[in-house]
Amino acid sequence: SEMCIRDRTMRRVTPILLILAMVLMLFPLTGMAKPGITITSITPSSGYYDQLIKVKGDGVTAGTTVELYWDLVQPWDGEAGLLNSTTAGPAGTFEIWFRVPEAVNGVHYLWVKDTATGETYGGYAAGTGFTVNAVLKFSPSSGVPGDKITIYGYGFSAEKDITSVVIDSDSLTV
């Protein structure tokens, strides 16, 4: 008789569990799902070679290592790859800093990787672009007439010849 009671109970509970499972498949509990990685700010969103940039975001595993990549998720190869890493906070937030690498002017994309899950976020589709601006740097940055000054150009297109340099209406020898 005890077996008969269990059998009747299972017959009543089984359809209810099936209906509940179907409802959960159609309407998942969004409060239970992990929100996913996002980059919430890139400050500033454009800059020049060697400038210090701050990236903030959330949705990573608390306490894990978070990695920031330039253009491609790979080891740094001189043009693209890993820029820096940090440890995520208890709420799954992160703040990571990097210096703009030597790169051609235009848009480059940032990627974030949660090393605990392997999940990545970023690139063109995510709109995580950082614009590199061309810049000239001088060494030394000041001097007197007759001093030699080295001019470094960063962010310009490759293989372009400089034919003249003018400072305060004086042409320089290049």
C-alpha positions as CSV (number, residue, x, y, z in Angstrom):
1,S,0.0,0.0,0.0
2,E,2.9,2.3,0.7
3,M,4.2,1.6,-2.8
4,C,0.8,2.4,-4.2
5,I,0.8,5.8,-2.5
6,R,4.3,6.7,-3.9
7,D,3.2,5.6,-7.4
8,R,0.1,7.9,-7.3
9,T,2.1,10.8,-5.9
10,M,4.7,10.4,-8.7
11,R,1.9,10.3,-11.3
12,R,0.6,13.6,-10.0
13,V,4.0,15.4,-9.5
14,T,5.6,14.3,-12.8
15,P,3.3,16.4,-15.1
16,I,3.7,19.4,-12.8
17,L,7.5,19.1,-13.0
18,L,7.4,18.8,-16.8
19,I,5.3,21.9,-17.1
20,L,7.6,23.8,-14.8
21,A,10.7,22.7,-16.8
22,M,9.0,23.9,-20.0
23,V,8.1,27.3,-18.5
24,L,11.7,27.8,-17.3
25,M,13.0,27.0,-20.8
26,L,10.7,29.6,-22.3
27,F,11.2,32.2,-19.6
28,P,14.6,31.7,-17.9
29,L,15.3,33.3,-14.5
30,T,17.3,36.3,-15.6
31,G,18.3,37.2,-12.0
32,M,20.1,33.8,-11.8
33,A,22.1,34.2,-15.0
34,K,25.7,35.7,-15.0
35,P,25.4,39.1,-16.7
36,G,28.6,38.7,-18.8
37,I,31.6,40.9,-19.2
38,T,31.3,44.5,-20.2
39,I,33.7,47.4,-20.6
40,T,31.9,50.4,-19.0
41,S,34.4,53.1,-19.7
42,I,37.6,53.8,-21.6
43,T,39.1,57.1,-20.3
44,P,40.0,58.9,-22.5
45,S,38.6,57.1,-25.6
46,S,41.4,58.5,-27.9
47,G,45.0,59.4,-27.4
48,Y,48.6,59.1,-28.5
49,Y,51.6,56.9,-28.1
50,D,52.6,56.3,-24.5
51,Q,49.6,58.0,-23.0
52,L,48.1,56.4,-19.9
53,I,44.6,55.1,-20.4
54,K,42.1,53.7,-17.8
55,V,39.6,50.9,-18.7
56,K,36.8,50.0,-16.3
57,G,34.3,47.2,-16.5
58,D,32.3,44.5,-14.7
59,G,30.8,41.0,-15.1
60,V,34.0,39.0,-14.5
61,T,34.6,36.3,-11.8
62,A,35.3,38.0,-8.4
63,G,39.0,37.8,-7.4
64,T,40.2,36.4,-10.7
65,T,42.9,37.7,-13.0
66,V,41.5,40.0,-15.8
67,E,43.6,40.5,-18.9
68,L,43.4,43.4,-21.3
69,Y,44.3,43.0,-25.0
70,W,45.1,45.3,-27.9
71,D,43.4,44.3,-31.2
72,L,43.8,40.5,-30.7
73,V,43.5,38.1,-27.8
74,Q,47.1,36.6,-28.0
75,P,50.5,37.2,-26.4
76,W,52.0,40.5,-27.3
77,D,53.8,40.3,-30.7
78,G,55.0,43.9,-31.1
79,E,51.7,45.1,-32.7
80,A,48.8,43.4,-30.9
81,G,48.1,41.3,-27.9
82,L,48.3,41.4,-24.1
83,L,48.7,44.9,-22.6
84,N,48.1,44.4,-18.9
85,S,46.3,42.5,-16.2
86,T,44.6,43.1,-12.9
87,T,42.6,41.3,-10.2
88,A,38.8,41.6,-10.2
89,G,37.1,43.1,-7.2
90,P,34.6,41.2,-5.0
91,A,31.7,42.4,-7.1
92,G,33.2,41.3,-10.3
93,T,34.4,44.8,-11.3
94,F,37.8,45.7,-12.7
95,E,39.9,48.8,-13.4
96,I,43.0,48.3,-15.6
97,W,45.5,50.8,-16.9
98,F,47.7,50.6,-20.0
99,R,50.0,52.9,-22.0
100,V,49.1,53.3,-25.7
101,P,51.4,51.1,-27.7
102,E,53.2,52.3,-30.8
103,A,50.5,51.9,-33.4
104,V,49.2,53.5,-36.7
105,N,46.6,56.2,-36.2
106,G,43.0,55.1,-36.3
107,V,40.7,52.8,-34.4
108,H,42.1,49.8,-32.5
109,Y,40.0,47.4,-30.4
110,L,40.3,46.5,-26.7
111,W,39.4,43.0,-25.4
112,V,39.0,41.8,-21.8
113,K,39.5,38.2,-20.8
114,D,38.2,36.5,-17.5
115,T,41.0,34.0,-16.9
116,A,38.7,31.9,-14.6
117,T,36.1,31.2,-17.3
118,G,38.1,32.0,-20.5
119,E,35.3,34.3,-21.6
120,T,36.3,37.3,-23.6
121,Y,34.5,40.6,-24.5
122,G,35.4,43.4,-26.8
123,G,36.4,44.1,-30.4
124,Y,34.5,45.8,-33.2
125,A,31.0,44.3,-32.4
126,A,31.2,45.4,-28.8
127,G,32.2,48.9,-29.8
128,T,35.3,48.9,-27.6
129,G,37.4,51.0,-30.0
130,F,40.2,53.2,-28.9
131,T,41.4,55.9,-31.5
132,V,45.1,56.4,-31.8
133,N,46.1,60.0,-32.8
134,A,49.4,60.8,-34.5
135,V,51.8,62.8,-32.4
136,L,55.3,64.4,-32.6
137,K,57.7,64.3,-29.7
138,F,60.9,66.2,-29.4
139,S,64.1,65.4,-27.6
140,P,65.1,67.6,-26.0
141,S,61.7,69.4,-25.7
142,S,63.4,72.9,-25.5
143,G,66.8,74.5,-26.3
144,V,68.6,77.4,-27.8
145,P,69.3,78.2,-31.5
146,G,71.8,75.7,-32.9
147,D,70.9,72.8,-30.6
148,K,70.2,69.5,-32.2
149,I,66.6,68.2,-31.7
150,T,65.4,64.7,-32.5
151,I,61.8,64.6,-33.7
152,Y,59.9,61.3,-33.2
153,G,56.6,60.7,-35.0
154,Y,54.1,58.2,-33.7
155,G,50.9,57.0,-35.1
156,F,51.6,58.1,-38.7
157,S,51.1,55.8,-41.6
158,A,54.1,53.6,-42.5
159,E,56.7,54.5,-45.1
160,K,56.0,58.2,-45.5
161,D,59.0,60.5,-46.2
162,I,59.3,63.7,-44.3
163,T,60.4,66.4,-46.8
164,S,60.3,69.5,-44.6
165,V,59.9,70.6,-41.0
166,V,59.1,74.2,-40.1
167,I,59.3,75.5,-36.5
168,D,58.4,79.2,-35.9
169,S,58.7,79.9,-39.7
170,D,62.2,78.5,-39.8
171,S,62.9,75.5,-42.0
172,L,65.0,72.8,-40.4
173,T,67.5,70.5,-42.0
174,V,66.1,66.9,-42.0
